[in-house]
Amino acid sequence: MIYKRSSALFAEAEKVIPGGVNSPVRAFKGVGGTPIFVKEAKGAYLYDEDGNRLIDYINSWGPMILGHAYKPVVDAVVEKAKKGTSFGMPTEIETKIAELAVSMVPNIDKIRFVNSGTEACMSAVRLARGFTGKDKIIKFAGCYHGHSDAFLIQAGSGASTFGTPNSPGVTQGTAKDTLLANYNDIDNVKALIQANKGEIACIIIEPVAGNMGCIPPKSGFLESLRVLCDDNNILLVFDEVMTGFRLAKGGAQELYNIKADIVCFGKVIGGGLPVGAFAARDEIMSYLAPLGPVYQAGTLSGNPLAMAAGLAMLEALDGEENVFTRLAEKTEYLHKGISKVLTKNEIKHTINRVGSMISVHFDENEVCDFDTAANGNNDTFKAFFHGLLNEGVYIAPSAFETWFITDALTYEDLDFTINAIDKLAKQI
Ligand SMILES: *Cc1c(COP(=O)(O)O)cnc(C)c1O
């Protein structure tokens, strides 16, 4: 494939935008080469600036669960735009999407809309701190909760010690309140709680981790976290920015039948426009301004275009009983197909999958936390990524990302992808 125009556009972009991108994951740092510039997209396909068609397995990193340019969403946005794009005053559509979200998701009475997943998680933690009157939080190594300071803390060698910032600009003062635990390691969490008795406001977790590949919670892990939180007056915060409205109508809470205290949303809830949200039972949400003392605000929060897109998306997902089963079936088909051709070509791999989230790791051992995710062979991944791209299949340019299956994908698209992998597997 030819990427002449993409390369030229990237060179232009680099002059005026740091690294040529407005979010680092879009750069090809992990795989080499230059990013592809998209011209348009429809259904399961991206069309780039050089006229190449690519089958899309990223789908804007999750939001486009029903495919690109999904008509009801596009129509809703276009209609709304004609009537004014922002008012900074309440509008009826905000209540409509709130009512629908509250009806779809278990254990929430009220929801506040923001503009990104980052804002949702940042605000959820502030609310948890305000509600409990405690400062510290526990997060898990390899889980991503957006780029606000408290979350940019990485495990050193000892994951159970105080965090150190993994970005300059995050102060030690902030880092000392973020404690790091290993995903799927309940004893680690117990030890942290023991060592910080009475100081922990919340545990925040991706109930299915999606930012180190797809890593399911081990059986009983989320249940044990729930018990630990109850016993220690700690709030359990589910970051469902990726899993919300994707794994089921009610997200991971519904799938695993666990009650979180605060739930964060993003991605699918905005139907491709910038939307995030956080939600909880009434008692907790009442702590939020203007009802309560915890401040949180946004000039463009609840923006009519964003709400129109989100509402159309949630209505589509709510109205179709089988959509989540159908997505899971397509993902299972892909899983089996890829596994078969990689095995046939003697390429060591592990494939993780929950619902419509799937990741391929080039290591034969179980991938269940950040360390095991980091064990994958990155040279194999690079060859795999570029090989697929050359066949017209676009996966995330990083071995640490989940693939997002969209309902627009047909079984022919899946077969095409599996055959492409069979072809390129002979060379890697
Ligand atoms: C994408 C993501 C975020 C951040 O959302 P943005 O809209 O990019 O700010 C937070 N948490 C999880 C689990 C995510 O996948």
The ligand as an SDF file (V2000), in Angstrom:
LIG
                    3D

 15 15  0  0  0  0  0  0  0  0999 V2000
   -9.9490    5.9830   27.2740 C   0  0  0  0  0  0  0  0  0  0  0  0
  -10.0080    5.7550   28.7240 C   0  0  0  0  0  0  0  0  0  0  0  0
   -9.9880    6.8160   29.6460 C   0  0  0  0  0  0  0  0  0  0  0  0
   -9.7660    8.2370   29.2360 C   0  0  0  0  0  0  0  0  0  0  0  0
  -10.7820    8.7340   28.4400 O   0  0  0  0  0  0  0  0  0  0  0  0
  -10.4980   10.0290   27.5080 P   0  0  0  0  0  0  0  0  0  0  0  0
  -11.8150   10.3230   26.9070 O   0  0  0  0  0  0  0  0  0  0  0  0
   -9.4420    9.6270   26.5470 O   0  0  0  0  0  0  0  0  0  0  0  0
  -10.0320   11.1060   28.4280 O   0  0  0  0  0  0  0  0  0  0  0  0
  -10.1710    6.5120   30.9830 C   0  0  0  0  0  0  0  0  0  0  0  0
  -10.3350    5.2520   31.3970 N   0  0  0  0  0  0  0  0  0  0  0  0
  -10.3430    4.2090   30.5550 C   0  0  0  0  0  0  0  0  0  0  0  0
  -10.5700    2.8310   31.0680 C   0  0  0  0  0  0  0  0  0  0  0  0
  -10.1520    4.4260   29.1940 C   0  0  0  0  0  0  0  0  0  0  0  0
  -10.1170    3.3770   28.3610 O   0  0  0  0  0  0  0  0  0  0  0  0
  1  2  1  0
  2  3  1  0
  2 14  2  0
  3  4  1  0
  3 10  2  0
  4  5  1  0
  5  6  1  0
  6  7  2  0
  6  8  1  0
  6  9  1  0
 10 11  1  0
 11 12  2  0
 12 13  1  0
 12 14  1  0
 14 15  1  0
M  END
$$$$
